[in-house]
Amino acid sequence: MDENRYTCLNVHTDGEYPAEAQWAKATKAFLHDVVQGGELIYPTSFQWLRDDKKGLLYLRFEGRADGRHSSFRLHDEPLWKQDVFELFLCDEGRADCYRELQCSPWDVHFDGRISFDAQGNRSLDMSWDAEGWTSDTTFDKDKGLLVSLWRLPYAAFARSPKTGEAWRFGAFRVAGEELQAWQMTGKANFHVPERFGWLDFQ
């Protein structure tokens, strides 16, 4: 697998989320310091799966943690100001427009649509909601492990993924003072779409 590509396998799920045996087949990719790369105090990984028959994308974040550090409890509060898992997904076939989805350690959601104008100015449309998005975020104090499972219906997006297609995406985490990214941007900013990787629908 190329360093900036992730292959999303198609599986058939019986439950609300894939079984552990199915997750074991999914590649585990790791986040890095967003500016320079390198090791992290709170290492984080993510995995993708999908079920074309059910029309669902599944995303799993797993990160070291020493607690649930977020005081936000309401949908669409500024979750990015504290600990959070984040996904940017280009579902419209262009990198200057993408969906931003965030989930806090307390399983609180933020969702919106990001776009850039011709001058490179970024705007956020808060009217978009990822309809049907559910998640299950748990913290194991003994293991010091935070796990966030996401279930994203194809119907929530502008179009459905097709076998052989590739969508641009970014995976991120804010963990204490750490800004983590799958593809580092070279600056303390996640919104650098030219640095997004690719999600390949095999």
N, C-alpha and C positions, 0 to 999 in steps of 0.2 A: 504494500500500500504506500502510495506517495505520502509525504509528510503533510500535504495540505488537502488530502482527499480521504473521505471516509465512506466505506461501502455499507449501505443500509440493506440488510438482508430482509427478505419477505418470509414471514412465518405465519402459521395458523395458531392463534391463541384461543384457549378454552376459557380462561378466566378474564378478569378485568385487566390484568397485566400479564406479560409473558412469564412463563415458568423459569425457575433458576437454570434449568438445563438449556433453555433457549437463550437466556442472557449469556450463558457460558460460550455460545457460538459467536457472539457479537464481539468485535474488536474493542478493546479497552484503550481509549485515547486519553492523553494527559494534558492538563493545563500547565502553563508556565507563567513566569513573571511577564506582564504585558509589555514592559519596556525593554528588558534585557534578556529575558529567558532565565534559565537557571533554576536552582532548587527553591522549594517553598517550605514555609513553616507548616502550612496546612495543605498537603498534596491533594489534588482533585483529579478525578477521572470522569469520563462520560462514555455512554454507549447508546447506539441507535438500533432500533428494530422497527419493522412495520408489518401490518396485516392488510394486504390489498383487499381481501375478501370482506373484511369488516370496515375498511376505509379508515384505518387508524395508524398514526405514527406514535412510537413509544421512545421516550428519552429517559435515560437513567444517569443521574449525577451521584457521585459518591466522593465524599471529602472528609479529611480529618478535621476534627473540631473539638473545642473544649467547652462547648455549650451552644445554646440557641441565642445568638446575639442580634436581636432585632426587636424594636419596640413597636413596630407597625402591626396593626391588626385589621386594617380595612383595605378592601380592594382598591387598586390604583393609587394608594399612597406612594410616596417617593422611596420605594424599597431599596433603590440603589445607594442610598445614603448610609446603609448599614449592611450587614452580611446578607448575601443573596446569590442565587444561581440565575444566570441569564442566558437567553438564546436569541440570536438575531437570525431570521430566516427569510431569504429572498424568494417569495412564492410567485412573484409577478414577472420573473425572467429578466430582471435588471437589478444591478447592484446599488443603484441610487434610491431604491425604495424597498423597504423590508419591514417585517413584523418584529416587534420587540416584546418578548415574554420573559417575565421574571417571577421567581418563586422564593419566598423567604423561608428561613428555617422553621417558621410556624405555619407553613403551607398557605401563606397569603399570596395572592396573585396581583401582578401588574401586567397590562397588555395595551399595546398601542401600535400605530403605524408610523414609521419614520420615512421621511423623504427629503431629498436635497434638491435645491433649485439650481439653475444654470451657473450661479455664482458660488455654489458649494455651501450655501447656508442650509442648515439642518432645521427641520420642523417636526413636531410631534402631533399626531392626530389621536386624541384620547377617545374619540367616538367609537373606534373599532374595538370590539371585544372578541376574544377567541371562544366562540360559542361551543360549548360542550367540553372545553378543556377541564380535565380533572387531574389531580395529583395526590400523592401520598408521601409526605415528608416526615421522616422519623429520625430521632437522635438516640443513639446507643451510648449512654454515659460510660459504661464499663469499657467499651471498645474505642471510645472517642471518635465515633463515626456518624456522619450525617449523610443520609440517603434520601434522595428526592426522585420519585418515579412520576413521569408525566405521561398522560394519555391525550393525544391531540387528534381530533377528527379531521379528516381531509376536508370536510365541508366547512371548516372554520377558515379556510384559506381561499385565495383567489382562484386556485385550480388544484386539481389532484395530481400527485406525483405519478409518473408513468415509468415503467421498466425501461431502462436505457437512458433516462434523463439524469441530469445533475443540477441541483440547486445550490446556490451559494449560501453559506451560513457561518456564523461565529458562535462559539461557546465560551462563556465567561463565568467568573465568580469573584465576588468581593468577600474577603475573609479577613476581618480585622483591618490591618493596614495594607494587606496584600490585594493588588489588582491582578487577577489571573486571566489568561487567555489561551486558547488553543493555538492561535497564530499570533505571535507578538506583533504589536503595532509600532513599537519604538517610541511610544509616548504614553502618558497616563490618560489614555482615551480609548474606549472600546469602539467608538463610532468611526472606524476607518475601513469602509467597505471594500476598498481595493486589497485589503489584507485578509478578507474572508477566505475560508477554505471551500471545499466542494463536498456535497452530500450526494453520492452516487447511488441511484436506485437500481440495484442488481436484479 
